[in-house]
Amino acid sequence: MYLRYLILPLFLLMEQPLEAQSRPRDLGVPFGVMPPGPLNAITDVEGVRVGHTTLIRGDSIRTGVTAILPHAGDMYREKVPAAIHLGNGYGKLAGYSQVKELGELETPVVLTNTLSVATATNALITACLSGNPEVGSVNAVVGETNDGYLNDIRGRHVTEADVLDALAAAAAGPVEEGNVGAGTGTSCFGWKGGIGTSSRRLPESLGGYTVGVLVQTNFGGVLRIAGAPVGKQLGQYYFRDQLEEHADGSCMIVVATDAPLGARNLERLAARAMLGLARTGGIASNGSGDYVIAFSTATENRITPGADRIRQLSELSNGAVSPLFLAVIEATEEAIINSLFAAEDMTGRDGHQREALPVEEVLEMLR
């Protein structure tokens, strides 16, 4: 039933050699109809930078930090329009209510593990205070997933210095995926999860805008790749053994775009990212914290101190946003699959193991 989606790129699947951490697109796996940006990463949105701190120590520390910076300036002095969508709210996302109320993001977005949210929040506050002596309040935005199966999460090994290191390491260019940063100890669909990213670029006739997505995958369901029931065929799926095996977890999704959008349409854009998660077979189960943080980097809409009482905004019309909806759906789907292809086998706390997705077997199914 999914052959019609696979027949055109079939020759690519047959000819591409499998190398370490090959991205699925490079191996001929088809994703949607819209072209990616040159890096196929969230950093295709001009100005966006990503940094990781990865903690792999001994036999039980498997965690880290990933920082996403909307631009290279001072976020507190140059806030960006933003919105947060709750796909399923079983999580500990810090900073949600003020973004919801004001539609503004005034710090980088940091991702880490569940019990390190407070530490990461402190670090973001430290970073803001160090550059702004007049600040008396700041809304730090920190997302999380629970990596406690592989990581000694109760040890709370992430330090404020680790978060500051991720912020300092943030750079444009290619984004490392898989077992890195906040994805170091995560699991996805019963296999090793991690960090993944992707992007889409609209044609010039639709504005030429870019949408980029970065995900921290730690959730379950019945994996599908390019429409193929991979999880079912590999025997790794929800309800296979017991009611909640591999289903609960979380997925943090960060969406960036250079399209001029305000908070209302950014929230609409963020909501569509959940459709991309659904394309991969994710089910947003009861115990899954699925959040989407979306922001616009359009320079004309930055929020700066001392702005005039009346702000002049540039914003796409409602009808012009539909192509961005498709872009974020496709980029989210591909970013999640990228996280699985990049992840590697890992052994962690108490000898727990997560195997990497069997890529060769998956490619044979798609052939």
MIZA-203785 format. One record per residue: y, x negated, z of N, C-alpha, C in turn. Coordinates in pm, whole numbers, padded with zeros to 5 digits, always signed. Example, Ala and Ser with C-alpha at 12.3 -4.5 7.8 and 13.67 -1.06 7.14 Angstrom:
BEGIN
-00569-01319+00780-00450-01230+00780-00330-01320+00780 -00225-01285+00708-00106-01367+00714+00003-01290+00787 
***
This chain:
BEGIN
-00121-00081+00000+00000+00000+00000+00126-00084+00000 +00112-00214+00042+00229-00298+00042+00230-00397-00073 +00136-00380-00169+00126-00475-00281+00253-00477-00363 +00317-00362-00381+00436-00357-00465+00549-00443-00410 +00549-00470-00279+00652-00555-00221+00623-00703-00241 +00499-00736-00273+00458-00875-00274+00430-00931-00412 +00417-00846-00512+00369-00894-00640+00467-00989-00709 +00597-00967-00696+00694-01054-00764+00693-01196-00712 +00691-01218-00578+00693-01356-00531+00554-01416-00515 +00450-01353-00569+00314-01400-00548+00296-01543-00596 +00358-01578-00709+00342-01714-00761+00402-01816-00666 +00507-01777-00593+00566-01868-00496+00471-01894-00380 +00405-01788-00334+00311-01803-00224+00194-01893-00264 +00161-01896-00390+00048-01976-00435+00086-02122-00455 +00213-02151-00479+00251-02285-00520+00318-02368-00410 +00376-02305-00310+00454-02381-00213+00363-02450-00111 +00383-02582-00089+00303-02652+00012+00349-02614+00151 +00254-02608+00246+00286-02577+00384+00316-02706+00458 +00438-02717+00509+00478-02834+00586+00513-02790+00727 +00527-02887+00815+00560-02855+00955+00688-02774+00961 +00682-02661+01029+00795-02572+01050+00860-02528+00918 +00778-02506+00815+00831-02449+00691+00879-02308+00720 +00994-02272+00667+01046-02138+00687+00974-02044+00589 +00948-01920+00632+00871-01829+00547+00933-01806+00409 +01066-01800+00401+01130-01781+00270+01096-01897+00177 +01092-02019+00231+01060-02136+00150+00916-02133+00100 +00831-02058+00170+00691-02045+00132+00668-01925+00042 +00776-01855+00005+00764-01743-00087+00751-01607-00024 +00761-01599+00110+00753-01468+00176+00880-01389+00142 +00866-01267+00092+00983-01190+00048+01050-01115+00162 +01183-01118+00161+01260-01045+00261+01373-00969+00191 +01359-00841+00175+01467-00757+00129+01520-00792-00008 +01646-00752-00031+01707-00766-00163+01836-00846-00162 +01893-00870-00045+02022-00938-00039+02002-01089-00024 +02086-01171-00088+02069-01316-00079+02119-01370+00055 +02054-01474+00107+02103-01538+00229+02219-01630+00199 +02287-01676+00304+02386-01780+00288+02317-01913+00263 +02391-02019+00239+02331-02148+00203+02238-02205+00310 +02263-02179+00437+02178-02228+00545+02078-02123+00592 +02095-02000+00549+02015-01889+00598+02015-01889+00751 +02136-01898+00808+02151-01910+00953+02281-01843+00996 +02291-01815+01125+02413-01754+01179+02534-01842+01154 +02513-01971+01141+02623-02064+01116+02676-02057+00972 +02616-01973+00888+02677-01945+00758+02807-01867+00774 +02826-01802+00887+02954-01738+00917+03049-01848+00962 +03153-01870+00884+03241-01984+00907+03296-01986+01050 +03287-02101+01113+03338-02120+01248+03233-02108+01356 +03124-02036+01329+03021-02014+01431+02942-02143+01453 +02919-02175+01580+02844-02294+01617+02735-02257+01718 +02625-02332+01714+02511-02306+01803+02469-02437+01868 +02440-02430+02000+02390-02546+02073+02272-02508+02161 +02179-02601+02176+02060-02578+02259+02049-02684+02368 +01996-02645+02483+01941-02737+02582+01797-02694+02606 +01704-02783+02584+01561-02752+02595+01502-02825+02715 +01436-02752+02803+01377-02809+02924+01225-02798+02918 +01159-02909+02891+01013-02917+02892+00977-03034+02983 +00934-03003+03105+00904-03105+03204+00775-03073+03276 +00694-03175+03298+00569-03156+03369+00481-03053+03302 +00408-02978+03384+00316-02879+03327+00362-02736+03348 +00488-02717+03399+00527-02579+03431+00670-02543+03395 +00752-02638+03354+00891-02606+03318+00900-02594+03167 +00925-02473+03121+00929-02442+02977+01042-02341+02953 +01164-02387+02952+01277-02294+02943+01396-02366+02880 +01513-02301+02881+01629-02366+02823+01748-02273+02808 +01843-02318+02729+01970-02247+02709+02009-02256+02562 +02059-02146+02509+02117-02145+02375+02257-02086+02384 +02354-02156+02328+02494-02112+02330+02541-02083+02189 +02608-01969+02172+02664-01929+02042+02814-01916+02057 +02888-01995+01981+03034-01997+01988+03092-01933+01862 +03170-01826+01875+03226-01759+01757+03324-01845+01678 +03394-01936+01745+03486-02024+01674+03508-02150+01757 +03578-02246+01699+03594-02377+01763+03707-02382+01863 +03785-02277+01876+03899-02277+01966+03863-02235+02107 +03965-02208+02185+03949-02159+02322+03923-02009+02317 +03801-01969+02354+03765-01828+02344+03852-01739+02432 +03896-01789+02547+03977-01706+02635+04113-01680+02574 +04167-01777+02503+04299-01763+02442+04292-01699+02303 +04176-01702+02242+04156-01640+02111+04030-01555+02115 +04042-01442+02180+03929-01350+02191+03896-01290+02055 +03771-01243+02040+03730-01182+01913+03683-01039+01937 +03702-00951+01841+03647-00815+01853+03495-00821+01868 +03441-00737+01954+03298-00744+01982+03246-00609+02029 +03114-00596+02025+03046-00476+02076+02906-00514+02117 +02849-00435+02207+02711-00457+02252+02636-00326+02242 +02519-00331+02177+02434-00213+02164+02308-00231+02248 +02274-00130+02325+02153-00132+02406+02041-00061+02332 +01946-00141+02280+01828-00081+02219+01736-00025+02326 +01711-00104+02429+01643-00060+02550+01697-00146+02663 +01743-00084+02770+01823-00153+02870+01749-00218+02984 +01621-00251+02967+01547-00316+03075+01578-00466+03071 +01699-00503+03121+01740-00642+03115+01855-00669+03209 +01901-00792+03206+02005-00837+03300+02123-00898+03225 +02168-00832+03122+02279-00883+03044+02408-00880+03125 +02469-00995+03145+02595-01005+03219+02713-00986+03124 +02815-00916+03171+02938-00901+03095+02944-00780+03005 +02842-00694+03010+02835-00580+02917+02952-00484+02932 +02983-00443+03056+03074-00330+03075+03215-00360+03022 +03264-00484+03040+03399-00512+02993+03405-00518+02841 +03299-00571+02779+03296-00569+02632+03293-00425+02582 +03217-00340+02650+03211-00199+02613+03347-00132+02628 +03417-00165+02733+03545-00101+02763+03658-00150+02672 +03666-00281+02651+03779-00338+02578+03749-00374+02434 +03621-00388+02401+03586-00426+02265+03624-00569+02232 +03620-00657+02333+03661-00796+02314+03560-00890+02379 +03544-01007+02317+03460-01113+02371+03550-01232+02403 +03547-01281+02529+03638-01387+02568+03568-01514+02614 +03436-01520+02599+03361-01644+02623+03256-01658+02513 +03201-01778+02498+03082-01789+02413+02971-01699+02467 +02870-01674+02386+02751-01601+02429+02645-01704+02466 +02591-01692+02586+02484-01782+02631+02356-01702+02652 +02245-01758+02605+02113-01700+02625+02030-01795+02710 +01951-01740+02803+01865-01822+02888+01751-01735+02941 +01689-01775+03054+01583-01691+03111+01641-01597+03217 +01564-01500+03255+01610-01390+03341+01674-01438+03471 +01608-01531+03539+01656-01572+03671+01762-01682+03664 +01805-01717+03544+01910-01817+03529+02041-01756+03478 +02049-01623+03473+02171-01557+03428+02288-01592+03518 +02266-01594+03649+02375-01624+03742+02426-01766+03722 +02333-01859+03703+02373-01999+03681+02453-02012+03552 +02407-01947+03447+02478-01955+03319+02616-01889+03329 +02625-01782+03403+02754-01716+03424+02851-01811+03494 +02803-01877+03598+02886-01976+03668+02934-02085+03574 +02845-02131+03486+02881-02238+03395+02989-02194+03297 +02976-02072+03245+03079-02021+03153+03213-02007+03224 +03209-01963+03349+03333-01954+03427+03393-02093+03446 +03308-02189+03478+03355-02327+03494+03422-02377+03367 +03358-02352+03253+03413-02398+03125+03548-02333+03098 +03560-02206+03129+03686-02136+03104+03796-02184+03198 +03765-02197+03327+03865-02238+03424+03916-02379+03397 +03828-02466+03348+03868-02605+03328+03974-02619+03220 +03979-02524+03127+04078-02533+03020+04195-02438+03035 +04189-02352+03138+04292-02250+03154+04330-02238+03302 +04423-02317+03350+04456-02318+03493+04512-02188+03545 +04558-02099+03455+04616-01974+03500+04514-01861+03515 +04390-01884+03476+04291-01776+03473+04249-01737+03614 +04248-01606+03642+04200-01554+03770+04083-01461+03753 +04047-01431+03627+03932-01344+03598+03883-01376+03459 +03751-01380+03441+03694-01404+03309+03562-01330+03299 +03536-01274+03183+03414-01195+03161+03312-01277+03083 +03222-01343+03154+03119-01426+03090+03005-01338+03039 +02962-01361+02917+02855-01283+02856+02729-01369+02847 +02625-01328+02919+02499-01404+02925+02383-01308+02906 +02297-01337+02809+02177-01258+02786+02053-01335+02826 +01940-01264+02835+01819-01329+02885+01694-01261+02833 +01585-01337+02838+01451-01279+02830+01367-01348+02938 +01256-01287+02974+01174-01340+03083+01063-01429+03026 +01077-01560+03049+00979-01656+02997+00877-01696+03103 +00857-01609+03203+00775-01643+03319+00628-01663+03294 +00576-01625+03176+00434-01648+03149+00408-01797+03131 +00497-01865+03061+00479-02009+03035+00565-02096+03127 +00672-02039+03180+00769-02116+03257+00765-02080+03406 +00786-02179+03489+00802-02155+03633+00940-02095+03656 +00952-01967+03625+01083-01902+03627+01140-01893+03768 +01051-01882+03869+01099-01874+04008+01161-02005+04055 +01130-02114+03988+01188-02242+04024+01334-02255+03984 +01381-02167+03896+01521-02163+03852+01571-02305+03817 +01505-02362+03717+01529-02502+03683+01651-02523+03595 +01705-02418+03534+01827-02433+03455+01944-02457+03548 +02022-02562+03520+02138-02594+03601+02266-02563+03524 +02377-02562+03598+02506-02541+03533+02532-02651+03431 +02489-02772+03461+02507-02884+03367+02430-02859+03238 +02312-02798+03248+02233-02768+03127+02309-02671+03036 +02374-02573+03096+02451-02476+03018+02572-02544+02954 +02640-02625+03031+02756-02696+02977+02714-02792+02865 +02595-02850+02878+02544-02938+02771+02520-02859+02643 +02467-02739+02655+02444-02656+02535+02576-02620+02469 +02677-02588+02551+02810-02558+02496+02867-02679+02425 +02852-02797+02486+02906-02919+02427+02832-02959+02301 +02703-02923+02293+02621-02959+02177+02639-02864+02060 +02709-02754+02083+02721-02651+01978+02785-02710+01853 +02723-02683+01738+02770-02741+01613+02744-02645+01499 +02820-02662+01392+02793-02591+01269+02672-02656+01201 +02628-02599+01089+02517-02657+01016+02385-02591+01049 +02274-02653+01009+02142-02595+01034+02117-02571+01182 +02043-02465+01213+02012-02429+01352+01865-02453+01376 +01833-02530+01478+01694-02555+01512+01631-02425+01562 +01506-02402+01520+01436-02278+01553+01306-02307+01628 +01245-02202+01680+01115-02214+01747+01128-02244+01893 +01051-02344+01942+01042-02376+02084+01162-02459+02130 +01280-02402+02120+01401-02474+02159+01491-02382+02240 +01581-02443+02318+01681-02366+02390+01621-02251+02468 +01685-02136+02457+01642-02018+02531+01507-01966+02483 +01459-02014+02370+01329-01971+02318+01215-02063+02354 +01241-02163+02438+01138-02263+02469+01011-02201+02523 +01022-02108+02616+00903-02054+02682+00870-01910+02648 +00923-01857+02539+00906-01714+02510+00780-01685+02428 +00742-01558+02428+00625-01510+02355+00664-01391+02269 +00597-01375+02155+00633-01266+02064+00508-01213+01994 +00483-01084+02007+00366-01019+01947+00235-01085+01989 +00232-01147+02108+00111-01213+02156+00099-01357+02112 +00190-01404+02027+00193-01545+01986+00315-01612+02048 +00333-01739+02019+00450-01810+02069+00574-01763+01995 +00674-01721+02070+00801-01681+02012+00901-01793+02019 +01031-01761+02010+01132-01865+02018+01265-01821+01962 +01341-01917+01915+01470-01893+01851+01449-01882+01700 +01516-01784+01641+01514-01770+01495+01651-01728+01446 +01680-01757+01322+01811-01720+01267+01799-01693+01118 +01896-01617+01066+01899-01585+00924+02038-01531+00891 +02067-01517+00763+02197-01464+00722+02184-01390+00590 +02289-01314+00558+02300-01246+00429+02446-01256+00383 +02463-01269+00254+02599-01278+00198+02617-01167+00094 +02721-01087+00113+02751-00978+00020+02808-01035-00109 +02786-00967-00221+02850-01010-00346+03002-00994-00336 +03073-01066-00420+03218-01061-00418+03271-00920-00443 +03197-00842-00521+03240-00705-00549+03242-00618-00423 +03168-00662-00319+03165-00589-00192+03238-00665-00083 +03316-00764-00122+03397-00837-00026+03353-00980-00002 +03230-01015-00041+03182-01150-00022+03160-01189+00124 +03150-01092+00213+03137-01120+00356+02996-01171+00389 +02987-01242+00501+02860-01294+00550+02824-01229+00682 +02697-01200+00700+02643-01153+00828+02536-01252+00871 +02548-01305+00992+02449-01397+01045+02388-01344+01172 +02261-01374+01193+02188-01325+01311+02112-01440+01376 +02115-01443+01509+02029-01533+01586+01953-01450+01688 +01823-01477+01702+01740-01400+01795+01668-01492+01893 +01645-01437+02012+01558-01498+02113+01442-01400+02130 +01324-01432+02073+01217-01334+02063+01118-01347+02178 +01094-01236+02247+01006-01234+02363+00958-01091+02385 +00900-01032+02281+00866-00890+02287+00734-00866+02212 +00691-00740+02209+00563-00710+02147+00565-00585+02062 +00448-00550+02012+00430-00437+01922+00316-00468+01828 +00328-00428+01703+00227-00454+01602+00295-00527+01487 +00277-00657+01481+00351-00741+01387+00329-00702+01242 +00440-00691+01169+00438-00671+01025+00527-00777+00961 +00479-00834+00852+00556-00932+00778+00562-00889+00632 +00682-00870+00582+00702-00824+00444+00623-00696+00417 +00614-00611+00518+00543-00485+00504+00394-00493+00529 +00339-00612+00542+00195-00627+00561+00158-00615+00709 +00049-00544+00741+00008-00523+00881-00062-00646+00938 +00014-00754+00954-00042-00882+00996-00105-00873+01135 -00034-00813+01231-00087-00804+01366-00219-00731+01372 -00229-00623+01299-00354-00545+01298-00468-00624+01238 -00441-00693+01127-00546-00769+01061-00590-00890+01142 -00498-00947+01220-00534-01060+01304-00591-01016+01439 -00593-00886+01463-00648-00834+01588-00561-00858+01708 -00431-00873+01687-00338-00901+01796-00231-00793+01794 -00252-00685+01869-00156-00576+01861-00158-00489+01986 -00050-00415+02003-00031-00323+02115-00148-00226+02124 -00200-00205+02246-00313-00117+02277-00449-00178+02241 -00450-00302+02189-00579-00360+02151-00672-00370+02270 -00626-00425+02382-00711-00444+02498-00674-00355+02615 -00545-00346+02642-00501-00263+02753-00362-00211+02724 -00321-00113+02801-00202-00035+02768-00078-00118+02739 -00048-00219+02822+00080-00286+02807+00068-00433+02771 -00046-00479+02722-00060-00621+02687+00034-00658+02572 +00109-00763+02591+00195-00822+02489+00312-00732+02447 +00327-00614+02505+00432-00524+02455+00564-00544+02526 +00559-00556+02659+00683-00572+02732+00740-00712+02712 +00870-00723+02732+00940-00849+02712+01084-00817+02681 +01143-00890+02591+01281-00862+02554+01313-00930+02423 +01419-00883+02358+01471-00951+02241+01623-00949+02248 +01682-01067+02250+01826-01079+02241+01863-01105+02097 +01956-01027+02044+01999-01040+01905+02151-01060+01905 +02195-01169+01845+02338-01198+01834+02376-01189+01686 +02476-01106+01656+02519-01081+01519+02662-01130+01503 +02685-01211+01401+02820-01259+01369+02853-01218+01226 +02979-01184+01203+03024-01156+01067+03169-01198+01052 +03205-01238+00930+03345-01268+00902+03417-01147+00844 +03347-01035+00832+03411-00911+00786+03508-00861+00892 +03624-00811+00853+03720-00760+00951+03675-00625+01006 +03613-00628+01122+03563-00507+01187+03620-00498+01328 +03647-00377+01374+03683-00353+01512+03560-00321+01593 +03580-00296+01722+03468-00275+01813+03380-00156+01773 +03442-00049+01722+03363+00070+01689+03263+00041+01577 +03309-00020+01469+03216-00049+01360+03125-00167+01392 +03167-00256+01482+03075-00360+01527+02960-00300+01607 +02989-00196+01685+02880-00130+01758+02784-00062+01661 +02837-00004+01555+02752+00058+01452+02667-00049+01384 +02729-00164+01357+02655-00275+01296+02545-00323+01389 +02577-00338+01517+02479-00384+01614+02361-00288+01624 +02387-00159+01617+02279-00061+01626+02180-00078+01512 +02228-00116+01394+02138-00132+01279+02047-00252+01294 +02086-00350+01376+01998-00465+01396+01864-00422+01455 +01865-00315+01534+01739-00265+01590+01644-00216+01481 +01699-00173+01368+01613-00133+01257+01542-00255+01199 +01608-00371+01203+01543-00494+01160+01430-00532+01253 +01451-00514+01385+01343-00539+01480+01226-00446+01453 +01256-00319+01423+01149-00223+01394+01069-00262+01270 +01136-00320+01171+01065-00363+01049+00956-00464+01080 +00975-00544+01185+00875-00644+01220+00762-00587+01306 +00774-00461+01346+00672-00399+01429+00707-00391+01575 +00827-00435+01614+00870-00423+01752+00889-00278+01790 +00860-00245+01917+00864-00105+01957+00963-00077+02070 +01038-00178+02116+01133-00157+02225+01066-00081+02340 +00960-00140+02393+00880-00075+02496+00958-00056+02625 +00897+00016+02719+00963+00050+02844+01017-00074+02915 +00941-00181+02918+00981-00299+02992+01047-00405+02906 +01103-00365+02794+01166-00461+02703+01317-00445+02706 +01388-00555+02731+01534-00552+02728+01583-00595+02592 +01619-00500+02509+01657-00527+02370+01806-00500+02353 +01883-00607+02340+02029-00599+02333+02078-00665+02205 +02183-00608+02148+02247-00668+02032+02394-00692+02064 +02438-00816+02052+02578-00854+02073+02637-00887+01937 +02738-00813+01894+02797-00834+01761+02945-00867+01775 +02991-00962+01693+03133-00997+01695+03181-01031+01556 +03311-01017+01537+03375-01051+01409+03461-01175+01428 +03448-01269+01335+03527-01392+01342+03654-01384+01257 +03682-01269+01197+03799-01256+01110+03925-01302+01184 +03989-01406+01134+04100-01467+01207+04218-01373+01225 +04237-01281+01132+04352-01191+01142+04340-01092+01257 +04220-01079+01314+04198-00984+01423+04175-01049+01558 +04200-01179+01571+04187-01245+01700+04286-01184+01800 +04246-01181+01926+04331-01126+02031+04385-01243+02112 +04516-01263+02108+04577-01379+02172+04672-01337+02284 +04698-01429+02381+04792-01396+02490+04932-01371+02435 +05003-01284+02502+05142-01258+02465+05157-01182+02334 +05049-01114+02293+05057-01039+02168+05156-00923+02183 +05208-00879+02070+05302-00767+02071+05236-00642+02129 +05320-00551+02177+05269-00427+02236+05183-00350+02136 +05222-00351+02010+05145-00282+01906+05078-00388+01819 +04946-00379+01808+04870-00475+01729+04847-00421+01589 +04858-00508+01493+04826-00473+01354+04688-00528+01322 +04595-00439+01292+04458-00480+01265+04423-00460+01119 +04335-00548+01072+04277-00532+00939+04132-00493+00958 +04091-00381+00901+03955-00334+00924+03899-00264+00801 +03773-00292+00773+03706-00224+00663+03698-00074+00692 +03701+00004+00587+03681+00148+00603+03536+00175+00639 +03510+00292+00692+03373+00327+00729+03278+00315+00612 +03320+00363+00496+03232+00359+00379+03201+00219+00332 +03290+00124+00360+03269-00013+00314+03174-00091+00404 +03132-00030+00515+03048-00101+00611+02899-00090+00576 +02861+00007+00495+02719+00026+00465+02649-00099+00414 +02709-00178+00323+02640-00301+00281+02615-00397+00396 +02704-00399+00494+02683-00484+00611+02565-00434+00694 +02544-00303+00695+02429-00247+00766+02299-00301+00706 +02288-00298+00575+02168-00351+00510+02154-00500+00538 +02266-00570+00534+02263-00715+00558+02208-00748+00696 +02254-00676+00799+02210-00708+00934+02065-00668+00957 +02019-00561+00892+01879-00522+00903+01790-00631+00846 +01823-00676+00725+01741-00779+00661+01747-00911+00736 +01866-00951+00781+01879-01079+00850+01807-01078+00985 +01810-00965+01056+01739-00956+01184+01589-00966+01162 +01538-00893+01064+01395-00901+01033+01353-01045+01004 +01428-01111+00917+01389-01247+00879+01405-01345+00994 +01510-01329+01075+01529-01419+01189+01411-01411+01286 +01361-01290+01310+01245-01274+01400+01123-01344+01342 +01096-01323+01215+00980-01388+01152+00999-01539+01148 +01122-01585+01125+01150-01728+01129+01116-01789+01265 +01145-01714+01372+01115-01766+01506+00965-01786+01524 +00886-01698+01467+00741-01709+01478+00686-01823+01393 +00736-01839+01272+00688-01947+01185+00724-02084+01241 +00839-02094+01309+00884-02223+01361+00819-02260+01493 +00774-02160+01569+00717-02186+01701+00586-02263+01691 +00557-02341+01795+00435-02420+01801+00357-02385+01927 +00228-02419+01927+00143-02395+02043+00209-02451+02168 +00192-02380+02280+00249-02429+02405+00158-02393+02522 +00139-02489+02612+00071-02467+02739+00174-02485+02849 +00173-02394+02946+00275-02399+03050+00222-02367+03186 +00298-02291+03261+00270-02262+03402+00127-02213+03423 +00061-02270+03524-00076-02232+03562-00173-02243+03445 -00142-02330+03350-00231-02348+03236-00224-02238+03132 -00129-02147+03147-00115-02039+03048-00086-02098+02911 -00143-02036+02809-00127-02085+02673-00076-01975+02581 +00006-02015+02486+00045-01927+02376+00024-02006+02247 -00056-01950+02160-00081-02014+02031+00029-01975+01933 +00056-02065+01841+00149-02035+01734+00087-01935+01637 +00171-01860+01570+00123-01771+01465+00041-01853+01365 -00079-01807+01327-00161-01882+01230-00104-01866+01089 -00009-01951+01055+00068-01935+00933-00019-01937+00808 -00115-02029+00802-00202-02036+00684-00276-01905+00663 -00326-01848+00772-00399-01722+00764-00307-01608+00720 -00183-01609+00772-00086-01507+00734-00054-01517+00585 -00031-01638+00537+00001-01655+00395-00115-01611+00308 -00237-01634+00353-00352-01590+00275-00356-01437+00267 -00320-01369+00376-00313-01223+00374-00209-01178+00270 -00094-01242+00270+00012-01202+00178-00027-01230+00033 -00107-01334+00011-00153-01360-00125-00245-01250-00176 
***
